[in-house]
Amino acid sequence: MTFINKWLRADIQDIKAYHVPKSEHMIKLDAMESPFLIPKDLVKSYLTYLSEVPLNRYPDAGAEEVQQALRSLMDIPDKLGVLLGNGSDELIQLVSLACETGDTVLSVEPSFVMYEMIAKFTRLNYQGVLLDDNYEINLNGVLEEITRTQPKLIFIAYPNNPTGNAFDRESILAIIKESEALIVVDEAYYAYSEGSFLNEVANYPNLVLLRTISKMGFAGLRLGLLIGSQNTIRELDKLRLPYNINTLTQASANFLLKEKDHIIANANIIIDERQRLFDELTAMPGLKVFPSQANFLLIKVDDAKSLFEFLKSNGILVKSFTMNPQLSNCIRLTVGNPSENNEFLEQIKNYYG
Amino acid sequence: MTFINKWLRADIQDIKAYHVPKSEHMIKLDAMESPFLIPKDLVKSYLTYLSEVPLNRYPDAGAEEVQQALRSLMDIPDKLGVLLGNGSDELIQLVSLACETGDTVLSVEPSFVMYEMIAKFTRLNYQGVLLDDNYEINLNGVLEEITRTQPKLIFIAYPNNPTGNAFDRESILAIIKESEALIVVDEAYYAYSEGSFLNEVANYPNLVLLRTISKMGFAGLRLGLLIGSQNTIRELDKLRLPYNINTLTQASANFLLKEKDHIIANANIIIDERQRLFDELTAMPGLKVFPSQANFLLIKVDDAKSLFEFLKSNGILVKSFTMNPQLSNCIRLTVGNPSENNEFLEQIKNYYG
């Protein structure tokens, strides 16, 4: 037995290493990325802006300018506070570290897997409550688990990943009201959703929002944010590692997020394409397409593994779910640009043809 | 009482927010940054390289190319594993999370403050053992505390910050041999030091090294690395958040770290300047300059606060220590470029003159 096997806690050793599939030269519709690059006419001034950044110096520790850029892009009211992280993941870890060891984290299932994973990393208990057959929150079930486990932290993805739907608003409000937990509503896909809880944050002191720019064209920057009352954010900020947002991410966000109209226009293209894919796929026999408020669609097929392999061999990467009974024979399709979506439609028609 | 004051653990609420002094238009000799920018003749091809990176896609999760670039820059043997973090801080947090709640983290004092801070964040106990009057490890004291507290994790900065010295090598080896802890030798300043434990990692399964490129010209990139046996790194990697190193940091490291000769030449300039500053300052009456293997000097003066304010009012920012009795009336001076150092020498002579 090696040193590390004796030394490291067993629950971490038991984790299987995270596998990222090879995607070179593939049409990449597996990871909820935006298909849009930085506009060509911006690239030159963007690079000039980057070139003026002194890489030998530590970043701005408070990243005030980035916060302003995000406030302005996302219409975040001044009365709310903003806390930045390297992607949502670092912020999920931060609020998890804010808890005491052994506290319970509650979420619904299926949802974003990192809620459970990071609960384990930070030595918290995790309790999942299954969604119903329509992937809607089982409110009674959640409220019962709240009474039973007294969770310290509740994560609700809105819209939800990987199901794509935005849960019933009243159910979420009931959870916020009935629990003494910190409720983290994860709005990673807000740009593609009709609803948001941004205007509720000021009404409920136990509500914070998680957002990211990863799904809006900037997955490479790894920039997420937590939005809450000024007081809540000021206290949670004490757990942030200093200088966590590096200089190039800061400069890029400062420059690129000013293109609000362009970012919104890109999101609207995806929303239109989502509708087109939904309509065309729904019209195909044998497929069930679930309604989506995100930049992806969950699709139930006859044999997800076979379809996944067929698409892959034709150069298209999607996500297939095989292990989870709630998602059996489902694939998750990120909405690409029109030509990528056409290629997907052509291939799936070939497959079923 | 607000929600967050009821909700958040008290030891975090008690933390005073980290204060970063304003430094605009100052000669910045407070943060161990390298004074050297990217060479002018590289900037254009660097920017072209960055422009080819798709920001809309998630980063390479494994960051293999960055690992190779670091291996080659730092002569890391193939048989060792490398784990990347957003600065050393994220890696200190990662190894701390690998422990069980309530485990003890041991370090010497004064040293890098984040060992203790992150122990608190991750709900571990922290035990410091005072250095002796020459800022050397009190080996008997450390061994006694190892017996008493059975630490799970021991951090030893080599060279040490803020004292600048590299501790006695035999003392560190004795600690590695006598303890069942994971020993993290933090070589943040290795580029300026005569010694390293890199060649010892293969000999001691409980030894890992922490390094960073922050002190070598790239503080803005926030890129740190943990070096250990392949087996140790593979297990610890399970605690790494996926995609933690963003695309621009990866691309920048891949491109910029290839300039090994240039990076070493810059380090050698700093080593020469450190000697020049040491000699000139030692020759001044009333100053005690401590030997340094890092890119900074610890200097004991008659009144650190007064000197700090004088330098600041003359446009030079250093770090002064006022609270810690072991560092009373000490300032820490980062070695700058020759003209910055000349300006510092002129001002300190004015002050004492």
Interface residues (C-beta under 8 A of the other chain):
Chain A: T2 F3 I4 N5 W7 L8 R9 I12 Q13 I15 A17 Y18 V20 K28 A31 E33 S34 P35 F36 L37 I38 V43 L47 L50 S51 V53 P54 L55 N56 R57 Y58 P59 A61 G62 N86 G87 D89 E90 Q93 L97 A98 C99 E100 T101 G102 M114 I118 F121 T122 R123 K152 E180 L182 P205 N206 S214 G217 F218 A219 G220 L221 R222 S229 N231 T232 R234 E235 L236 D237 K238 L239 L241 P242 Y243 N244 N246 T247 L248 T249 S252 L256
Chain B: T2 F3 I4 N5 W7 L8 R9 I12 Q13 I15 A17 Y18 V20 K28 A31 E33 S34 P35 F36 L37 I38 V43 L47 L50 S51 V53 P54 L55 N56 R57 Y58 P59 A61 G62 N86 G87 D89 E90 Q93 L97 A98 C99 E100 T101 G102 M114 I118 F121 T122 R123 K152 E180 L182 P205 N206 S214 G217 F218 A219 G220 L221 R222 S229 N231 T232 R234 E235 L236 D237 K238 L239 L241 P242 Y243 N244 N246 T247 L248 T249 S252 L256
